[in-house]
Amino acid sequence: MPRSDVIVVGAGPAGMVAAKTVAEKGISVTIFEEHSEVGTPTHCTGHVSLKGLRRLGLDLPKNVIENKITSAIFHSPSGFSFSMSYSTPVTYVLNRQLFDQTLLRSAMKAGAEISTGVSVTSFLKKNSQVVGVSLKGEEKRVSQVVIDDEGVSSTLLKRAGFETLDPSKTVNAIQAEVDGIQNVDESTVELFFGRKTAPGFYAWIVPLGDGIGKVGLAAAKGNPHDLLFRFINENSEAKHKLKRCSMRNLTGHPIPLSGGGIKSFYPGLLIVGDAASHVKPTTGGGIILGLTAAKIAGEIAAIAVKSEDSSARTLSHYERRWKKEIGFELTVMNYLRRLFDSLGDKQYDALFRYCRLLQLNETLKNERELDFQGTMLFRAIKNPRTFLALSYLFMTTLPAILTSRGDVYREDV
Ligand SMILES: Cc1cc2nc3c(=O)[nH]c(=O)nc-3n(C[C@H](O)[C@H](O)[C@H](O)COP(=O)(O)OP(=O)(O)OC[C@H]3O[C@@H](n4cnc5c(N)ncnc54)[C@H](O)[C@@H]3O)c2cc1C
């Protein structure tokens, strides 16, 4: 039976970073990707922090960067806005297709191999150890470690009877590329909150310049397609910006918000990226955290291969290490997600007003940590204004949380 020391299921960004890390240690690694081309279809906005990219050591070619962002405007349900501005870019908007292809090139340069158009149908198991994969067409491939980067579908994990993402903590997202956006600043992203707009999450306009941009939303409830059209045509703030827009490449995809709450290793198996919910529960961003964990997965897989020990004990170091790096951040963001989910529209309005009154934009203008939000909050809370804003958020949502009513967005929209 053909074999690789390590098999990676899925050529998403997390899978390719894991594969590159393994290959750099001189270990054979093969990626299986069900689509014929890496990076397509794309469904992601590609909005990532510069700090996160730098922390990962990712120096991207210019053509991958579609826009540089210096500001964000947050719109409350009744149209009240609060904005944050920086003197220099704090985030990039990436072309996800080119980003994924860049990661693939660097994984291949390190020695990783890829088979595209090949779907993995199940994990091969011997006793309770994962020892490889079955491919569509009955072919089998053995390995010492399988790294599962199958994304949010978690089909293989379900089939194998392993723990999977909590569907009640998944939001359904939809996004289109649009032409003809008006009345926006080209270096400012705009986020729109409210139960009518996007229950349980938010809608976004991410400009790319010259009236082009990415417009989308995610929601815990309702039909995302209907919500998106309602947002474009009826939202009092958005309709002036989007009334002349034409759409292309409308795609839908779920975002897992379990915040790392599932087991991410089994004998012979490591789980990375969306499949492990390495995604910020506050914003749905999975690129920086997913890649952070994927690097660790690659390192632990390499150790397991070199020591010929892919037992649960050896692979458990993966979970220990990613928890050390991003566990606290995910715990805080899980809690923030619970608080946000408990806010009704009026409370969102009041919170944004309060943030503006406290001039939180001034307080946070030097704060560029957008991924490690736990660390950022604990740093920022030392400032009396941030402390007051957070206290307000906490006090407003506490009754709902204490009475387990922390899901007001699930009421009818
Ligand atoms: C609308 C939307 C907007 C988003 N915007 C942002 C954003 O601005 N910033 C951000 O950081 N994150 C964003 N995200 C989240 C981000 O897209 C994901 O977190 C990220 O793509 C996860 O990467 P991954 O490698 O874990 O999985 P994926 O990118 O989902 O890759 C999984 C890969 O596995 C392949 N695969 C699956 N099953 C099999 C199989 N059985 N055999 C072979 N191959 C298989 C798939 O084809 C796919 O290529 C957004 C998500 C959505 C839906």
The ligand as a MOL file (V3000), in Angstrom:
LIG
                    3D

  0  0  0     0  0            999 V3000
M  V30 BEGIN CTAB
M  V30 COUNTS 53 58 0 0 0
M  V30 BEGIN ATOM
M  V30 1 C -18.1170 34.2390 4.3770 0
M  V30 2 C -16.8820 33.9870 5.1800 0
M  V30 3 C -15.9930 35.0220 5.4200 0
M  V30 4 C -14.8390 34.8070 6.1780 0
M  V30 5 N -13.9970 35.8380 6.3720 0
M  V30 6 C -12.8640 35.6630 7.0850 0
M  V30 7 C -11.9700 36.7320 7.2740 0
M  V30 8 O -12.1780 37.8450 6.7910 0
M  V30 9 N -10.8340 36.4970 8.0060 0
M  V30 10 C -10.5620 35.2790 8.5580 0
M  V30 11 O -9.5310 35.1210 9.2260 0
M  V30 12 N -11.4160 34.2340 8.3770 0
M  V30 13 C -12.5400 34.3880 7.6510 0
M  V30 14 N -13.4030 33.3430 7.4530 0
M  V30 15 C -13.0500 32.0370 8.0260 0
M  V30 16 C -11.9880 31.3600 7.1520 0
M  V30 17 O -12.4360 31.3140 5.8250 0
M  V30 18 C -11.7230 29.9470 7.6670 0
M  V30 19 O -11.4860 30.0020 9.0580 0
M  V30 20 C -10.5220 29.3050 6.9820 0
M  V30 21 O -10.7260 29.1740 5.6150 0
M  V30 22 C -10.3180 27.9180 7.5820 0
M  V30 23 O -9.2380 27.3030 6.9520 0
M  V30 24 P -9.1000 25.7170 7.0280 0
M  V30 25 O -7.7970 25.3870 6.3850 0
M  V30 26 O -9.3190 25.2450 8.4090 0
M  V30 27 O -10.3300 25.1210 6.2090 0
M  V30 28 P -10.8760 25.4080 4.7590 0
M  V30 29 O -10.3730 26.6840 4.2260 0
M  V30 30 O -12.3470 25.1940 4.8450 0
M  V30 31 O -10.2090 24.2420 3.8840 0
M  V30 32 C -10.6270 22.9020 3.9860 0
M  V30 33 C -10.1720 22.1990 2.7190 0
M  V30 34 O -10.4020 20.8000 2.8430 0
M  V30 35 C -10.9190 20.3000 1.6340 0
M  V30 36 N -11.6190 19.0670 1.9880 0
M  V30 37 C -12.6880 18.9430 2.8150 0
M  V30 38 N -13.0460 17.6480 2.9380 0
M  V30 39 C -12.1670 16.9310 2.1630 0
M  V30 40 C -12.0290 15.5350 1.8900 0
M  V30 41 N -12.8510 14.6310 2.4300 0
M  V30 42 N -11.0300 15.1470 1.0550 0
M  V30 43 C -10.1770 16.0720 0.4980 0
M  V30 44 N -10.2820 17.4100 0.7280 0
M  V30 45 C -11.2630 17.8310 1.5570 0
M  V30 46 C -11.8030 21.4240 1.1320 0
M  V30 47 O -12.0390 21.3100 -0.2440 0
M  V30 48 C -10.9680 22.6440 1.4980 0
M  V30 49 O -10.0830 22.9910 0.4730 0
M  V30 50 C -14.5640 33.5160 6.7150 0
M  V30 51 C -15.4590 32.4700 6.4730 0
M  V30 52 C -16.6040 32.6950 5.7160 0
M  V30 53 C -17.5540 31.5620 5.4780 0
M  V30 END ATOM
M  V30 BEGIN BOND
M  V30 1 1 1 2
M  V30 2 1 2 3
M  V30 3 2 2 52
M  V30 4 2 3 4
M  V30 5 1 4 5
M  V30 6 1 4 50
M  V30 7 2 5 6
M  V30 8 1 6 7
M  V30 9 1 6 13
M  V30 10 2 7 8
M  V30 11 1 7 9
M  V30 12 1 9 10
M  V30 13 2 10 11
M  V30 14 1 10 12
M  V30 15 2 12 13
M  V30 16 1 13 14
M  V30 17 1 14 15
M  V30 18 1 14 50
M  V30 19 1 15 16
M  V30 20 1 16 17
M  V30 21 1 16 18
M  V30 22 1 18 19
M  V30 23 1 18 20
M  V30 24 1 20 21
M  V30 25 1 20 22
M  V30 26 1 22 23
M  V30 27 1 23 24
M  V30 28 2 24 25
M  V30 29 1 24 26
M  V30 30 1 24 27
M  V30 31 1 27 28
M  V30 32 2 28 29
M  V30 33 1 28 30
M  V30 34 1 28 31
M  V30 35 1 31 32
M  V30 36 1 32 33
M  V30 37 1 33 34
M  V30 38 1 33 48
M  V30 39 1 34 35
M  V30 40 1 35 36
M  V30 41 1 35 46
M  V30 42 1 36 37
M  V30 43 1 36 45
M  V30 44 2 37 38
M  V30 45 1 38 39
M  V30 46 1 39 40
M  V30 47 2 39 45
M  V30 48 1 40 41
M  V30 49 2 40 42
M  V30 50 1 42 43
M  V30 51 2 43 44
M  V30 52 1 44 45
M  V30 53 1 46 47
M  V30 54 1 46 48
M  V30 55 1 48 49
M  V30 56 2 50 51
M  V30 57 1 51 52
M  V30 58 1 52 53
M  V30 END BOND
M  V30 END CTAB
M  END
